[in-house]
């Protein structure tokens, strides 16, 4: 009888510890990806703009999931590392991985593959979870204001963008991903933290400079 009691106790401890272990693994993955990106092991995006509506629907489905409490076992990130996004205002520094998948979004920001390419005319859209842990992923994105700077480092260059529009939209509003052929833009997408978690917080920014990374 004591043997079964010990087994049940051990099982209970494992269930309680799982969310913390899963978060630790995701943070380890994030650090690994950042180290790879900082070593310039960065691949150019090969994705091409396609069906924005279906691509955005996939991202929204993933954003609706509580990644921190997922019951599925963590798995390695799949997809090329495209660069590093930095927002000094909110102490964000994240790897950007090609493609929105459950495992990619546990540890990184992801390029919405149906949008345009980094460093080219168009709209390069990036999504990330807000997460429950303060400061993790896009948890503090609601603190970004008009005029704040977003930097993306990729393949030896640093692209600087200035936030020029902030909005909260329904998840079906795909217009936030539309591009303007004469402008280089980025759009950051996450859950709305204040009004309605089913809606999306959108930060739009336009490129203001490109520098060689040191």
JORASUL-V760032 format. One record per residue. N is the residue number from 1. RES is the residue in one letter. SS is DSSP state (H for helix, E for strand, L for the rest). BURIAL is 1 if it has 16 or more other C-alpha atoms within 10 Angstrom, else 0. Layout:
# JORASUL-V760032
<<N,RES,SS,BURIAL> <N,RES,SS,BURIAL>>
This chain:
# JORASUL-V760032
<<1,X,L,0> <2,X,H,0> <3,X,H,0> <4,X,H,0> <5,X,H,0> <6,X,H,0> <7,X,H,0> <8,X,H,0> <9,X,H,0> <10,X,H,0> <11,X,H,0> <12,X,H,0> <13,X,H,0> <14,X,H,0> <15,X,H,0> <16,X,H,0> <17,X,H,0> <18,X,H,0> <19,X,H,1> <20,X,H,0> <21,X,H,0> <22,X,H,1> <23,X,H,1> <24,X,H,0> <25,X,H,1> <26,X,H,1> <27,X,H,1> <28,X,H,0> <29,X,H,1> <30,X,H,1> <31,X,H,1> <32,X,H,0> <33,X,H,1> <34,X,H,1> <35,X,H,0> <36,X,H,0> <37,X,H,1> <38,X,H,1> <39,X,L,0> <40,X,L,1> <41,X,L,1> <42,X,L,1> <43,X,L,1> <44,X,L,0> <45,X,L,1> <46,X,L,0> <47,X,L,0> <48,X,L,0> <49,X,L,0> <50,X,L,0> <51,X,L,0> <52,X,H,1> <53,X,H,0> <54,X,H,0> <55,X,H,1> <56,X,H,1> <57,X,H,0> <58,X,H,0> <59,X,H,1> <60,X,H,1> <61,X,H,0> <62,X,H,1> <63,X,H,1> <64,X,L,0> <65,X,L,0> <66,X,L,0> <67,X,H,1> <68,X,H,1> <69,X,H,0> <70,X,L,0> <71,X,L,0> <72,X,L,0> <73,X,L,0> <74,X,L,1> <75,X,L,0> <76,X,L,0> <77,X,L,1> <78,X,L,0> <79,X,L,1> <80,X,L,1> <81,X,E,1> <82,X,E,1> <83,X,E,1> <84,X,E,1> <85,X,E,1> <86,X,E,1> <87,X,E,1> <88,X,H,0> <89,X,H,0> <90,X,H,1> <91,X,L,0> <92,X,E,1> <93,X,E,1> <94,X,E,1> <95,X,E,1> <96,X,E,1> <97,X,E,1> <98,X,E,1> <99,X,L,1> <100,X,L,1> <101,X,L,1> <102,X,H,1> <103,X,H,1> <104,X,H,1> <105,X,H,1> <106,X,H,1> <107,X,H,1> <108,X,L,1> <109,X,E,1> <110,X,E,1> <111,X,E,1> <112,X,L,1> <113,X,L,1> <114,X,L,1> <115,X,L,1> <116,X,L,1> <117,X,L,1> <118,X,L,1> <119,X,L,1> <120,X,L,0> <121,X,L,1> <122,X,E,1> <123,X,E,1> <124,X,E,1> <125,X,E,1> <126,X,E,1> <127,X,E,1> <128,X,L,1> <129,X,L,1> <130,X,L,1> <131,X,L,1> <132,X,L,0> <133,X,L,0> <134,X,L,0> <135,X,L,0> <136,X,L,1> <137,X,L,1> <138,X,L,1> <139,X,L,1> <140,X,L,1> <141,X,H,1> <142,X,H,1> <143,X,H,0> <144,X,L,1> <145,X,L,0> <146,X,L,0> <147,X,L,0> <148,X,L,1> <149,X,E,1> <150,X,E,1> <151,X,E,1> <152,X,E,1> <153,X,E,1> <154,X,E,1> <155,X,L,1> <156,X,L,0> <157,X,E,0> <158,X,E,1> <159,X,E,1> <160,X,E,1> <161,X,E,1> <162,X,E,1> <163,X,E,1> <164,X,E,0> <165,X,E,0> <166,X,E,1> <167,X,E,0> <168,X,E,1> <169,X,E,1> <170,X,L,0> <171,X,L,1> <172,X,L,0> <173,X,L,0> <174,X,H,0> <175,X,H,0> <176,X,H,1> <177,X,H,1> <178,X,L,0> <179,X,L,1> <180,X,L,0> <181,X,L,0> <182,X,L,0> <183,X,L,0> <184,X,E,1> <185,X,E,1> <186,X,E,1> <187,X,E,1> <188,X,E,1> <189,X,E,1> <190,X,E,1> <191,X,E,1> <192,X,L,1> <193,X,L,1> <194,X,L,0> <195,X,L,0> <196,X,L,0> <197,X,L,0> <198,X,L,0> <199,X,L,1> <200,X,E,1> <201,X,E,1> <202,X,E,1> <203,X,E,1> <204,X,E,1> <205,X,E,1> <206,X,E,1> <207,X,E,1> <208,X,E,0> <209,X,E,0> <210,X,E,0> <211,X,E,0> <212,X,E,0> <213,X,L,0> <214,X,L,0>>
